[in-house]
Amino acid sequence: MESTLFAIRHHFPALPLVEKKIAQYILAEPQKVLFFNITEFAKECGASQATIVRFCRRIGIKSYSDFKLQLSQDVFRVSDARFLPDITLNSDIDDTQVVKGVIGNLQQNLARLESICDVHLLKRTAILIATARMNYIFGVGSSGLVAQNFYQKLLRLGIACSNTQDTDFQIIAACNLKKDDIAFVISNSGENSAMITVS
């Protein structure tokens, strides 16, 4: 089953403005949402009950009660790391606490990844990558480093791939994609103007 929070992040760019407000509230306070009935939640995020139901359906869940059930599985999936707060690094934090916090966040993220992995889809994707005429990998800044790392891995496997950090060349490459090509557009925020243009 796909993670509810992952589904919300995935659908977020296409949501209407009022539903984006709902999504932002859930992503910021997932545990708190579990204690609201639909009337309370609608009031809390400034939307109508009908809008809440439409939001649930838009992310693939048929009702608000089903949404809360699935969200609770996200919130409590990892018993030892339930939505740990981000660590603010400063001189007052003990080194051991920092290390434990980083490892805890990694464990939590890996557990979430496991929960949304579809092995059959991964296999199909691997076959597409291996048989593509060319795999174009786009990214800039810190996302560009991820793109370069991915490019290096494919290159070592002997898979046809291309990567450049020059955004003008990236746009040219994107405009010349062929039917059997694959494009990977890597962006941490999803809001980088260069990557939006490439897409």
C-alpha positions in Angstrom: 0.0 0.0 0.0 1.3 3.4 -0.9 2.2 5.8 1.9 -0.6 8.4 2.4 2.0 11.1 3.0 3.9 10.1 -0.1 0.6 10.2 -2.1 -0.1 13.7 -0.8 3.4 15.0 -1.7 3.0 13.3 -5.1 -0.3 15.0 -5.9 0.5 18.3 -4.2 1.5 20.3 -7.4 -1.8 19.5 -9.1 -4.1 20.3 -6.2 -6.5 23.3 -6.2 -5.4 26.0 -3.8 -7.9 25.1 -1.0 -6.8 21.5 -1.2 -3.2 22.5 -1.0 -4.0 24.2 2.3 -5.4 20.8 3.5 -2.3 19.0 2.3 0.0 21.4 4.0 -1.8 21.0 7.3 -1.6 17.2 7.1 2.1 17.2 6.2 2.9 19.6 9.0 0.7 17.9 11.7 0.0 14.3 10.7 -0.4 13.1 14.3 -2.8 15.9 15.2 -5.1 15.2 12.2 -5.8 11.7 13.6 -7.7 13.3 16.5 -10.1 15.3 14.4 -13.5 14.2 13.0 -14.3 15.6 9.6 -16.2 18.6 11.0 -13.3 19.6 13.3 -10.7 19.1 10.6 -12.6 21.2 8.1 -12.9 24.0 10.6 -9.2 23.7 11.5 -7.9 24.0 8.0 -10.6 26.5 6.7 -12.3 24.2 4.2 -15.7 22.6 3.8 -16.4 18.9 4.6 -17.1 18.3 0.9 -13.7 19.7 0.0 -12.1 17.3 2.5 -13.8 14.4 0.9 -12.8 15.6 -2.6 -9.2 15.9 -1.4 -9.3 12.3 -0.1 -10.6 11.0 -3.4 -8.0 13.0 -5.3 -5.2 11.2 -3.5 -6.9 7.8 -4.1 -8.8 7.3 -0.8 -12.6 7.0 -0.9 -13.5 8.5 2.5 -12.2 10.6 5.3 -12.4 7.6 7.8 -10.3 5.5 5.4 -7.9 8.4 5.0 -7.4 8.6 8.8 -6.9 4.8 9.0 -4.2 4.9 6.3 -2.6 8.0 7.8 -2.4 6.3 11.2 -0.4 3.5 9.5 2.0 6.2 8.3 2.3 7.9 11.6 2.9 4.7 13.6 4.6 2.5 11.1 8.0 2.8 12.8 7.5 2.2 16.5 10.9 3.6 17.5 10.8 6.7 15.4 7.4 8.3 15.1 7.8 11.5 13.2 11.0 12.6 14.9 11.4 16.3 14.8 14.2 17.7 12.7 17.3 18.4 14.6 18.5 22.0 14.8 22.2 21.9 15.0 23.7 24.2 17.6 26.5 24.0 20.2 24.1 23.0 23.0 23.2 19.7 21.4 25.1 16.6 22.6 27.1 14.8 19.9 25.5 11.5 20.7 22.0 13.0 20.4 22.9 14.4 16.9 24.2 11.0 15.7 21.1 9.2 17.1 18.8 11.7 15.5 20.4 11.4 12.1 20.4 7.6 12.3 16.7 7.6 13.5 15.7 9.8 10.6 17.4 7.5 8.1 15.7 4.4 9.6 12.4 6.2 9.4 12.9 7.2 5.8 14.0 3.7 4.8 11.0 2.2 6.5 8.7 4.6 4.5 10.6 3.7 1.3 10.0 0.0 2.0 6.3 0.6 2.5 5.8 2.2 -0.9 8.1 0.0 -2.9 6.4 -2.0 -5.7 8.9 -4.8 -6.7 7.1 -5.5 -10.0 7.2 -1.8 -10.9 10.9 -1.5 -9.9 11.7 -4.5 -12.2 9.8 -3.0 -15.1 11.5 0.3 -14.6 15.0 -1.4 -14.5 14.2 -3.1 -17.8 13.1 0.2 -19.4 16.3 1.9 -18.2 18.5 -1.0 -19.5 16.8 -1.1 -22.9 16.4 2.6 -23.5 18.1 4.2 -26.5 19.4 6.9 -24.0 18.8 7.8 -20.4 19.0 11.6 -19.9 19.6 12.6 -16.3 18.8 16.3 -15.5 19.5 18.2 -12.3 21.2 21.3 -11.0 22.8 22.4 -7.7 22.6 19.8 -5.0 20.2 17.8 -7.2 22.8 18.0 -9.9 25.1 16.0 -7.6 22.5 13.3 -7.3 22.1 13.3 -11.1 25.9 13.0 -11.5 25.9 10.1 -9.0 23.1 8.3 -10.9 24.9 9.0 -14.2 28.1 7.4 -12.9 26.2 4.3 -11.7 24.6 3.7 -15.0 27.8 4.4 -16.9 29.6 1.7 -14.8 26.8 -0.7 -15.8 27.4 0.0 -19.4 23.9 1.6 -19.8 23.5 4.4 -22.4 23.2 7.7 -20.5 23.9 11.4 -20.7 24.3 14.1 -18.1 25.4 17.7 -18.1 25.3 20.5 -15.5 24.7 23.2 -18.1 21.0 24.1 -18.1 21.0 25.3 -21.7 22.3 21.9 -22.9 19.8 20.2 -20.7 16.9 22.1 -22.4 18.3 21.3 -25.8 18.6 17.6 -24.9 15.0 17.6 -23.5 13.7 19.1 -26.7 15.4 16.4 -28.7 14.1 13.4 -26.8 13.2 10.4 -29.0 10.4 7.8 -28.4 12.8 5.2 -26.8 14.6 7.7 -24.6 14.0 8.1 -20.8 14.4 11.4 -19.0 15.1 11.7 -15.2 14.4 15.2 -13.9 15.8 15.4 -10.3 14.7 18.2 -8.0 14.5 18.3 -4.3 11.9 21.1 -4.2 10.1 20.4 -7.5 10.1 24.2 -7.9 13.5 24.8 -9.6 12.7 26.9 -12.7 15.3 25.3 -14.9 14.0 21.8 -14.1 10.4 22.9 -14.7 11.5 24.1 -18.1 13.3 20.8 -18.8 10.2 18.9 -17.9 
